[in-house]
Amino acid sequence: MTLFGLEITLDLILYTGAFGLIVIGAAGIVLAHHLFRVILALAIAEAGANLLLVLSGYRWDAIAPILSGSESAAPMVDPVPQAMVLTAIVIGVGVQALAVGLAMQVKKTYGTLDMSAIRQRLEADIAGTAGIATTGSQDAPLGERPLPPADAVPVTPGSSAR
């Protein structure tokens, strides 16, 4: 089957799905403001990486890599990526369990899973423990307004006021 001059095969669909999961997971990790959504995005990216790794060792016309007494001339699927994916799944479950456990502790300590609120409260806790004053907002400029007040600037026809 072709679409826009590109032949659609099962390989293309599976590789596109694997890369899509990785991209969706990475975007979720970067863009999410809620800690639990970041953990879910990490799980999605991990699933995409595992799928990509399994696809790298798979051959469509191959047999399982189980050798019996007779030698087989048929091509076999590479078992190393499969073993790596099994290991990655076990490690991923452990990382996700640790992340959920830490998120539960953060929720218990700070009362929220919103990343910006956690950051502000964490900075205040660190500053309080260190005995220093907090630096204030990282989003707002310090000092006075750099521009003169809006009513002090005369607006002439054809010009735009800030």
MISERO-315119 format. One line per field, with one value per residue (C-alpha): x, y, z; residue number from 1. Coordinates in nm, 2 decimals, decimal comma, padded with zeros to 4 digits. Example, Ala and Ser with C-alpha at 12.3 -4.5 7.8 and 13.67 -1.06 7.14 Angstrom:
! MISERO-315119
east	01,23 01,37
north	-00,45 -00,11
up	00,78 00,71
seq	1 2
***
This chain:
! MISERO-315119
east	00,00 00,13 00,04 00,18 00,43 00,56 00,51 00,35 00,49 00,46 00,82 00,74 00,43 00,62 00,93 00,71 00,51 00,84 00,98 00,63 00,62 00,97 00,89 00,56 00,73 01,02 00,77 00,57 00,88 00,98 00,64 00,44 00,39 00,25 00,49 00,27 00,24 00,62 00,63 00,38 00,57 00,88 00,70 00,57 00,92 01,06 00,80 00,90 01,27 01,19 00,99 01,27 01,52 01,31 01,26 01,63 01,69 01,38 01,38 01,05 01,15 01,35 01,29 01,33 01,70 01,66 01,91 01,84 02,06 02,04 02,19 01,94 02,04 01,74 01,81 01,74 01,61 01,89 01,82 02,05 01,80 01,53 01,73 01,82 01,45 01,36 01,63 01,52 01,16 01,26 01,48 01,20 00,95 01,19 01,25 00,88 00,81 01,08 00,95 00,59 00,72 00,92 00,61 00,40 00,66 00,66 00,28 00,29 00,56 00,45 00,08 00,10 00,24 00,27 00,63 00,64 00,48 00,72 01,02 00,91 00,85 01,17 01,37 01,21 01,29 01,65 01,69 01,53 01,76 02,07 01,96 01,95 01,68 01,50 01,59 01,23 01,06 01,27 01,00 00,96 01,24 01,40 01,39 01,17 00,99 01,24 01,01 00,84 00,48 00,24 00,08 00,42 00,49 00,31 00,13 00,13 -00,10 00,06 00,29 00,23 00,25 00,41
north	00,00 00,35 00,68 01,01 00,81 00,62 00,25 00,16 -00,16 -00,33 -00,23 00,14 00,12 -00,04 00,18 00,49 00,37 00,32 00,66 00,81 00,67 00,79 01,14 01,15 01,04 01,29 01,57 01,47 01,47 01,81 01,98 01,83 02,04 01,75 01,50 01,20 01,29 01,31 00,95 00,83 01,00 00,82 00,49 00,58 00,67 00,35 00,14 00,31 00,24 -00,12 -00,16 -00,01 -00,24 -00,55 -00,43 -00,39 -00,77 -00,91 -01,07 -01,13 -01,46 -01,60 -01,87 -01,87 -01,91 -02,25 -02,50 -02,87 -03,17 -03,09 -02,78 -02,55 -02,33 -02,10 -01,75 -01,69 -01,39 -01,22 -01,31 -01,04 -00,74 -00,96 -01,03 -00,66 -00,57 -00,82 -00,66 -00,31 -00,40 -00,52 -00,21 00,01 -00,13 -00,07 00,29 00,35 00,21 00,43 00,73 00,67 00,62 00,95 01,12 01,00 01,14 01,47 01,48 01,40 01,67 01,95 01,87 01,90 01,74 02,06 02,11 02,49 02,48 02,20 02,40 02,72 02,53 02,33 02,65 02,81 02,50 02,51 02,88 02,84 02,55 02,74 03,06 03,28 03,49 03,36 03,52 03,60 03,52 03,39 03,51 03,88 04,13 04,29 04,66 04,93 04,93 04,99 05,19 05,52 05,50 05,47 05,81 05,99 05,88 06,10 05,90 06,06 05,94 05,67 05,55 05,27 05,29 05,02
up	00,00 -00,08 00,08 -00,06 -00,27 00,04 00,06 00,39 00,54 00,87 00,94 00,88 01,11 01,39 01,37 01,35 01,65 01,85 01,76 01,83 02,18 02,25 02,13 02,32 02,64 02,60 02,53 02,84 03,06 02,94 02,92 03,21 03,53 03,74 03,89 03,82 03,46 03,43 03,57 03,32 03,04 03,15 03,13 02,77 02,66 02,81 02,62 02,29 02,36 02,44 02,12 01,92 02,07 02,00 01,64 01,59 01,65 01,48 01,13 00,96 00,80 01,09 01,35 01,73 01,84 01,99 01,87 01,88 01,79 01,42 01,27 01,10 00,80 00,85 00,97 01,34 01,54 01,74 02,11 02,26 02,21 02,36 02,67 02,70 02,68 02,95 03,17 03,08 03,17 03,52 03,58 03,45 03,69 03,97 03,86 03,83 04,17 04,32 04,14 04,26 04,61 04,60 04,45 04,74 04,99 04,80 04,82 05,19 05,26 05,03 04,98 04,60 04,30 04,09 03,99 04,03 04,37 04,48 04,35 04,54 04,87 04,83 04,77 05,08 05,29 05,17 05,24 05,58 05,67 05,55 05,73 05,43 05,27 04,97 04,64 04,55 04,23 03,94 03,70 03,79 03,74 04,04 04,11 03,96 03,63 03,36 03,14 03,24 03,34 03,05 03,11 03,10 02,74 02,49 02,22 01,88 01,60 01,40 01,68 01,92 02,29 02,50
seq	1 2 3 4 5 6 7 8 9 10 11 12 13 14 15 16 17 18 19 20 21 22 23 24 25 26 27 28 29 30 31 32 33 34 35 36 37 38 39 40 41 42 43 44 45 46 47 48 49 50 51 52 53 54 55 56 57 58 59 60 61 62 63 64 65 66 67 68 69 70 71 72 73 74 75 76 77 78 79 80 81 82 83 84 85 86 87 88 89 90 91 92 93 94 95 96 97 98 99 100 101 102 103 104 105 106 107 108 109 110 111 112 113 114 115 116 117 118 119 120 121 122 123 124 125 126 127 128 129 130 131 132 133 134 135 136 137 138 139 140 141 142 143 144 145 146 147 148 149 150 151 152 153 154 155 156 157 158 159 160 161 162
***
